[in-house]
Amino acid sequence: MWPAGYGAALALTVDFDAEELWLAEDPANAVRPGVLSQARYGAEVAVPQILDMLDRLEIPATFFVCGGDAERYPSILESVAGRGHEIGHHGFTHRSPHLMERDEEEAELASGLAALWRFTDRVSGYRSPSWDLSANTLDLLTEHGFDYSSNLMDAVVPYVHPGHDLVEIPVHWSLDDAPHFWFDASSWDRTMRSSREVAELWGEETSAIHAAGGLVTLTVHPQIIGRPGRLRMLEDFLAGVRKRDDIWFARCGEIARAVRQPARKTALRSVGSEARS
């Protein structure tokens, strides 16, 4: 399934949704500097540190970026692309497609592409805000020439969508930083987990997926993972996995291209179906 010499894979994905996250949550946040300061921290403090960490570990990543945030932070996008990381589509705003009519969703897709094309000549992958899809999303991605989607939780290996020439790079909430670290300031009813707890959970899940020959898709958000203690945990976690020479660290686009190889496509579709059953 994987390139010669590798028994499993890890894709580090960074969802760079700065101000667009908070504006989608509530448009009134546009005049709440305290709320938006979290977005600025992610963009201006955390992303440069994440990029330096990836340089130290020699790990490639895929950054899924909201088009509005790409326009807001062009120098950040230039740095991401300049260091060889992949840029993927994460909406123009951070609104979920299932809340849109087909025409509105397509316009959102086109606007996001136009914003990202300033920084890369190829946008091959799409990750929806909150991993929510509409009944039209896969059709629209195919029509607009995307190679892959990274939104569904129905497998631990990538697969080709039946009826669409589109690879799925599967995800799961357990391997996302937000469910563990997100704080709800409106109710104060969500407890932040310690970095130690999250590292233990990620380690357990990663070990089991890799033992099965699968793909770990790790999802982090700069404004969440970017606190100093959490960044230290992330680097230690990745360095530990990096010590294994049989794990393929790859950008999502590279994984999608591997799946599309004719000799593997039928087998991967079968394995993906078995994993979902």
Secondary structure as a PSIPRED ss2 file (coil, helix, strand):
# PSIPRED VFORMAT (PSIPRED V4.0)

   1 M C   1.000  0.000  0.000
   2 W C   1.000  0.000  0.000
   3 P C   1.000  0.000  0.000
   4 A C   1.000  0.000  0.000
   5 G C   1.000  0.000  0.000
   6 Y C   1.000  0.000  0.000
   7 G C   1.000  0.000  0.000
   8 A E   0.000  0.000  1.000
   9 A E   0.000  0.000  1.000
  10 L E   0.000  0.000  1.000
  11 A E   0.000  0.000  1.000
  12 L E   0.000  0.000  1.000
  13 T E   0.000  0.000  1.000
  14 V E   0.000  0.000  1.000
  15 D E   0.000  0.000  1.000
  16 F E   0.000  0.000  1.000
  17 D C   1.000  0.000  0.000
  18 A C   1.000  0.000  0.000
  19 E H   0.000  1.000  0.000
  20 E H   0.000  1.000  0.000
  21 L H   0.000  1.000  0.000
  22 W H   0.000  1.000  0.000
  23 L H   0.000  1.000  0.000
  24 A H   0.000  1.000  0.000
  25 E H   0.000  1.000  0.000
  26 D C   1.000  0.000  0.000
  27 P H   0.000  1.000  0.000
  28 A H   0.000  1.000  0.000
  29 N H   0.000  1.000  0.000
  30 A H   0.000  1.000  0.000
  31 V H   0.000  1.000  0.000
  32 R C   1.000  0.000  0.000
  33 P H   0.000  1.000  0.000
  34 G H   0.000  1.000  0.000
  35 V H   0.000  1.000  0.000
  36 L H   0.000  1.000  0.000
  37 S H   0.000  1.000  0.000
  38 Q H   0.000  1.000  0.000
  39 A H   0.000  1.000  0.000
  40 R H   0.000  1.000  0.000
  41 Y H   0.000  1.000  0.000
  42 G H   0.000  1.000  0.000
  43 A H   0.000  1.000  0.000
  44 E H   0.000  1.000  0.000
  45 V H   0.000  1.000  0.000
  46 A H   0.000  1.000  0.000
  47 V H   0.000  1.000  0.000
  48 P H   0.000  1.000  0.000
  49 Q H   0.000  1.000  0.000
  50 I H   0.000  1.000  0.000
  51 L H   0.000  1.000  0.000
  52 D H   0.000  1.000  0.000
  53 M H   0.000  1.000  0.000
  54 L H   0.000  1.000  0.000
  55 D H   0.000  1.000  0.000
  56 R H   0.000  1.000  0.000
  57 L H   0.000  1.000  0.000
  58 E C   1.000  0.000  0.000
  59 I C   1.000  0.000  0.000
  60 P C   1.000  0.000  0.000
  61 A E   0.000  0.000  1.000
  62 T E   0.000  0.000  1.000
  63 F E   0.000  0.000  1.000
  64 F E   0.000  0.000  1.000
  65 V E   0.000  0.000  1.000
  66 C C   1.000  0.000  0.000
  67 G H   0.000  1.000  0.000
  68 G H   0.000  1.000  0.000
  69 D H   0.000  1.000  0.000
  70 A H   0.000  1.000  0.000
  71 E H   0.000  1.000  0.000
  72 R H   0.000  1.000  0.000
  73 Y C   1.000  0.000  0.000
  74 P H   0.000  1.000  0.000
  75 S H   0.000  1.000  0.000
  76 I H   0.000  1.000  0.000
  77 L H   0.000  1.000  0.000
  78 E H   0.000  1.000  0.000
  79 S H   0.000  1.000  0.000
  80 V H   0.000  1.000  0.000
  81 A H   0.000  1.000  0.000
  82 G H   0.000  1.000  0.000
  83 R C   1.000  0.000  0.000
  84 G C   1.000  0.000  0.000
  85 H C   1.000  0.000  0.000
  86 E E   0.000  0.000  1.000
  87 I E   0.000  0.000  1.000
  88 G E   0.000  0.000  1.000
  89 H E   0.000  0.000  1.000
  90 H C   1.000  0.000  0.000
  91 G C   1.000  0.000  0.000
  92 F C   1.000  0.000  0.000
  93 T C   1.000  0.000  0.000
  94 H C   1.000  0.000  0.000
  95 R C   1.000  0.000  0.000
  96 S C   1.000  0.000  0.000
  97 P H   0.000  1.000  0.000
  98 H H   0.000  1.000  0.000
  99 L H   0.000  1.000  0.000
 100 M C   1.000  0.000  0.000
 101 E C   1.000  0.000  0.000
 102 R H   0.000  1.000  0.000
 103 D H   0.000  1.000  0.000
 104 E H   0.000  1.000  0.000
 105 E H   0.000  1.000  0.000
 106 E H   0.000  1.000  0.000
 107 A H   0.000  1.000  0.000
 108 E H   0.000  1.000  0.000
 109 L H   0.000  1.000  0.000
 110 A H   0.000  1.000  0.000
 111 S H   0.000  1.000  0.000
 112 G H   0.000  1.000  0.000
 113 L H   0.000  1.000  0.000
 114 A H   0.000  1.000  0.000
 115 A H   0.000  1.000  0.000
 116 L H   0.000  1.000  0.000
 117 W C   1.000  0.000  0.000
 118 R C   1.000  0.000  0.000
 119 F C   1.000  0.000  0.000
 120 T C   1.000  0.000  0.000
 121 D C   1.000  0.000  0.000
 122 R C   1.000  0.000  0.000
 123 V C   1.000  0.000  0.000
 124 S C   1.000  0.000  0.000
 125 G E   0.000  0.000  1.000
 126 Y E   0.000  0.000  1.000
 127 R C   1.000  0.000  0.000
 128 S C   1.000  0.000  0.000
 129 P H   0.000  1.000  0.000
 130 S H   0.000  1.000  0.000
 131 W H   0.000  1.000  0.000
 132 D C   1.000  0.000  0.000
 133 L C   1.000  0.000  0.000
 134 S C   1.000  0.000  0.000
 135 A C   1.000  0.000  0.000
 136 N C   1.000  0.000  0.000
 137 T H   0.000  1.000  0.000
 138 L H   0.000  1.000  0.000
 139 D H   0.000  1.000  0.000
 140 L H   0.000  1.000  0.000
 141 L H   0.000  1.000  0.000
 142 T H   0.000  1.000  0.000
 143 E H   0.000  1.000  0.000
 144 H C   1.000  0.000  0.000
 145 G C   1.000  0.000  0.000
 146 F C   1.000  0.000  0.000
 147 D C   1.000  0.000  0.000
 148 Y E   0.000  0.000  1.000
 149 S E   0.000  0.000  1.000
 150 S C   1.000  0.000  0.000
 151 N C   1.000  0.000  0.000
 152 L C   1.000  0.000  0.000
 153 M C   1.000  0.000  0.000
 154 D C   1.000  0.000  0.000
 155 A C   1.000  0.000  0.000
 156 V C   1.000  0.000  0.000
 157 V C   1.000  0.000  0.000
 158 P C   1.000  0.000  0.000
 159 Y E   0.000  0.000  1.000
 160 V E   0.000  0.000  1.000
 161 H C   1.000  0.000  0.000
 162 P C   1.000  0.000  0.000
 163 G C   1.000  0.000  0.000
 164 H C   1.000  0.000  0.000
 165 D C   1.000  0.000  0.000
 166 L C   1.000  0.000  0.000
 167 V E   0.000  0.000  1.000
 168 E E   0.000  0.000  1.000
 169 I C   1.000  0.000  0.000
 170 P C   1.000  0.000  0.000
 171 V C   1.000  0.000  0.000
 172 H C   1.000  0.000  0.000
 173 W H   0.000  1.000  0.000
 174 S H   0.000  1.000  0.000
 175 L H   0.000  1.000  0.000
 176 D E   0.000  0.000  1.000
 177 D C   1.000  0.000  0.000
 178 A H   0.000  1.000  0.000
 179 P H   0.000  1.000  0.000
 180 H H   0.000  1.000  0.000
 181 F H   0.000  1.000  0.000
 182 W C   1.000  0.000  0.000
 183 F C   1.000  0.000  0.000
 184 D C   1.000  0.000  0.000
 185 A C   1.000  0.000  0.000
 186 S C   1.000  0.000  0.000
 187 S C   1.000  0.000  0.000
 188 W C   1.000  0.000  0.000
 189 D C   1.000  0.000  0.000
 190 R C   1.000  0.000  0.000
 191 T C   1.000  0.000  0.000
 192 M C   1.000  0.000  0.000
 193 R C   1.000  0.000  0.000
 194 S C   1.000  0.000  0.000
 195 S H   0.000  1.000  0.000
 196 R H   0.000  1.000  0.000
 197 E H   0.000  1.000  0.000
 198 V H   0.000  1.000  0.000
 199 A H   0.000  1.000  0.000
 200 E H   0.000  1.000  0.000
 201 L H   0.000  1.000  0.000
 202 W H   0.000  1.000  0.000
 203 G H   0.000  1.000  0.000
 204 E H   0.000  1.000  0.000
 205 E H   0.000  1.000  0.000
 206 T H   0.000  1.000  0.000
 207 S H   0.000  1.000  0.000
 208 A H   0.000  1.000  0.000
 209 I H   0.000  1.000  0.000
 210 H H   0.000  1.000  0.000
 211 A H   0.000  1.000  0.000
 212 A C   1.000  0.000  0.000
 213 G C   1.000  0.000  0.000
 214 G C   1.000  0.000  0.000
 215 L E   0.000  0.000  1.000
 216 V E   0.000  0.000  1.000
 217 T E   0.000  0.000  1.000
 218 L E   0.000  0.000  1.000
 219 T E   0.000  0.000  1.000
 220 V E   0.000  0.000  1.000
 221 H C   1.000  0.000  0.000
 222 P H   0.000  1.000  0.000
 223 Q H   0.000  1.000  0.000
 224 I H   0.000  1.000  0.000
 225 I H   0.000  1.000  0.000
 226 G C   1.000  0.000  0.000
 227 R C   1.000  0.000  0.000
 228 P H   0.000  1.000  0.000
 229 G H   0.000  1.000  0.000
 230 R H   0.000  1.000  0.000
 231 L H   0.000  1.000  0.000
 232 R H   0.000  1.000  0.000
 233 M H   0.000  1.000  0.000
 234 L H   0.000  1.000  0.000
 235 E H   0.000  1.000  0.000
 236 D H   0.000  1.000  0.000
 237 F H   0.000  1.000  0.000
 238 L H   0.000  1.000  0.000
 239 A H   0.000  1.000  0.000
 240 G H   0.000  1.000  0.000
 241 V H   0.000  1.000  0.000
 242 R H   0.000  1.000  0.000
 243 K C   1.000  0.000  0.000
 244 R C   1.000  0.000  0.000
 245 D C   1.000  0.000  0.000
 246 D C   1.000  0.000  0.000
 247 I E   0.000  0.000  1.000
 248 W E   0.000  0.000  1.000
 249 F E   0.000  0.000  1.000
 250 A C   1.000  0.000  0.000
 251 R C   1.000  0.000  0.000
 252 C H   0.000  1.000  0.000
 253 G H   0.000  1.000  0.000
 254 E H   0.000  1.000  0.000
 255 I H   0.000  1.000  0.000
 256 A H   0.000  1.000  0.000
 257 R H   0.000  1.000  0.000
 258 A H   0.000  1.000  0.000
 259 V H   0.000  1.000  0.000
 260 R H   0.000  1.000  0.000
 261 Q C   1.000  0.000  0.000
 262 P H   0.000  1.000  0.000
 263 A H   0.000  1.000  0.000
 264 R H   0.000  1.000  0.000
 265 K H   0.000  1.000  0.000
 266 T H   0.000  1.000  0.000
 267 A H   0.000  1.000  0.000
 268 L H   0.000  1.000  0.000
 269 R H   0.000  1.000  0.000
 270 S H   0.000  1.000  0.000
 271 V H   0.000  1.000  0.000
 272 G H   0.000  1.000  0.000
 273 S H   0.000  1.000  0.000
 274 E H   0.000  1.000  0.000
 275 A H   0.000  1.000  0.000
 276 R H   0.000  1.000  0.000
 277 S C   1.000  0.000  0.000
